[in-house]
Amino acid sequence: MEEYIEEIDDQDEGELFEHHRLTVDAGQSAMRIDKFLANRLLNVTRSRLQQAADAGNVLVNSVQVKSSYKVKPNDDIQIVMDYPKRELKIIPENIPLNIVYEDEQLIVVNKPAGLVVHPGHGNYSGTLVNALAWYFKDLPLFNNEDPRPGLVHRIDKDTSGLLVVAKTELAKTSLGIQFYEKSTERLYHALVWGSPKEDKGTITGNIGRSLKNRQVFQVFPDGEYGKPAVTHYKVLRNMSYVSLVECRLETGRTHQIRVHMKYINHTLFNDSNYGGDEILRGTTSNKYRQFVMNCFKILPRQALHAKTLGFTHPVTGEKMLFDSELPEDMAAAVDKWENYIVNRYEE
């Protein structure tokens, strides 16, 4: 809430504007509303939420509540303020797009690492949405009032790979339902520290924002916080100190693969948010340390690529399946590790 500090002079006296709206999960246990909201809203402290609730700015089912209120399943929560939420207009920018497929209903792009998908805190330009706004500036779905035009899913800034974007309202609705119902196919390749004991496995555990550091997420195995998440993995190449794994998403939680792989002690290689930019496996020799540092330079981001994307076409009903090669930085790091292991055994 701190980011919305502009004063509005011409508003009606006493008028309140909705800034956030959330619906409590059906399986949510009783929890103080200030704690519940602090776990779910970025850049808002619990003390600030308590002040807002005590000032009458937090509503549950359209009724003002205090910070001690215990949320219940399906509660409709609103945070309202006496000034409008800042509007974020999308500025079309001529940013090159790697277009894999396009028709009248949708477009599939191969996003490079480093490109933010949609504008947000700290990234108000230079995003995929800015690029799409330029490319589709004559389409009715794309207007500068909608911060997420055509988006039905996203991948992290430093994750590369395939994204589908709707060009019509029909396509946006159809694709949105498919992602919600988990009928899409999404396969990722990740380079992780260590070698999983099993060549195949399934990782389950609720994922939610960390209670200690709200910039990252974590697994809550007892299900008290977060939302259910399921990741299936398969080892593709075992290189002793690191492994190339394929991950299939059954759910689509924020940072899901990154959090789930860390949970089973196989953090993604060079994932700085989750500790993967440290040497987590291997020897203590200076030669090995220098080798890993060189790999970090080759691949200066988390080693994750959205390789395969499948869905049903919203108009034709055809099953669409797209595949992409590993980007150069990730492929180079994998090759470097394979050569290192081969040479080590030959010494």
Residue, then its C-alpha position, 0 to 999 in steps of 0.5 A: m500500500e505504501e506505493y500508492i501515495e499520490e493525493i487526488d484532489d477531485q475525488d468525492e469526499g469519503e469515497l473509497f477505492e479498492h486496491h486489493r481483493l482476495t478470496v480465501d481458499a476453501g481449505q484455509s484454516a482459521m488465521r488472523i487476517d493481518k497475518f493472512l494478508a501479510n503472507r500474500l501481499l508483496n511490500v506490505t508489512r503486517s503492522r501496516l495491515q493492522q493499521a489499515a484494518d483498525a482504520g476501517n480499510v479492510l473489508v470481509n464480505s463487504v463488512q469492516v473488520k479489525s486485524s484480529y478477525k480470523v479468516k474463514p474459507n471463501d471469505d471475500i477480502q477487500i483492501v480499500m483506500d481513500y485514493p484511487k489505485r495508481e493506473l499503469k498504462i502500457i507503453p508500446e515498445n519496439i522490442p524484438l520478439n522470437i515468434v514460434y507460431e502465430d494465427e488469428q487467435l494466438i501467438v507463441v513466443n520463445k522468451p529470452a532470459g532477462l525479459v520480464v513478462h509484464p510490468g510491475h514494481g520496478n519494471y514499468s517498461g522493457t517487458l514482454v507486454n510492452a513488446l506485444a503492445w507494439y506488435f499488436k497495437d491495432l488489435p482490440l484486445f491490446n490497449n494501454e489500460d490493461p497491464r496484462p493483455g492476452l496473458v494467460h500464464r507467465i514465466d520468471k524474468d530469468t527463465s527462458g522458454l515458450l509462452v502462449v499469448a491470446k490475441t482475442e477474448l475468445a482465445k484468452t478465455s479458452l486458454g485461461i480455462q485450460f491453464y486453470e483446469k491443468s489440461t495444458e502440457r508444460l515441460y521444463h529443463a533444469l540444471v540442478w545441483g547434485s544427483p537425485k536418488e531416484d531417476k523419476g519422482t514426484i514432489t508435492g507440498n504447498i507453496g507460499r510466500s516465505l514467512k521470513n523473506r517475502q521476496v521468495f517462496q517455500v514449501f509448507p509440507d503440513g499445508e497450513y500455508g500456501k497452495p497445493a503444488v505438484t511437480h514431476y521430474k525425470v533425470l535426463r543426464n547425471m553428471s555427478y555434481v549436477s544433473l539435467v532434469e525434466c520437470r512436468l508441472e501439474t500445477g503452476r505456482t510462482h517459482q514452483i520448480r525452483v522451490h520444489m527442487k530446493y525442497i528436495n535438496h537439488t537447488l537450481f544451478n546459479d539460482s541466486n534467490y534460493g542459494g544455487d549461486e553457491i557451490l553446493r556439491g563437489t570438491t574443495s579444490n581451487k581448480y574446481r571452484q574456478f571451474v564452477m565460477n566459470c560456469f556461473k559466468i557462462l550461465p548468469r541466471q537460474a538454469l531453467h528453460a520452458k522447453t515444451l508447451g502444449f494446449t488445445h487450439p481455442v477455435t479448431g480444437e486441434k492439439m498444439l504442441f511446441d518444443s524449443e531448444l535449450p538456449e545457448d547459455m544453458a546448453a554451454a553450461v551443460d556441455k561444460w559440465e559433461n566435459y568436466i566429468v569426462n575429463r575427471y574420470e580420464e585423469 
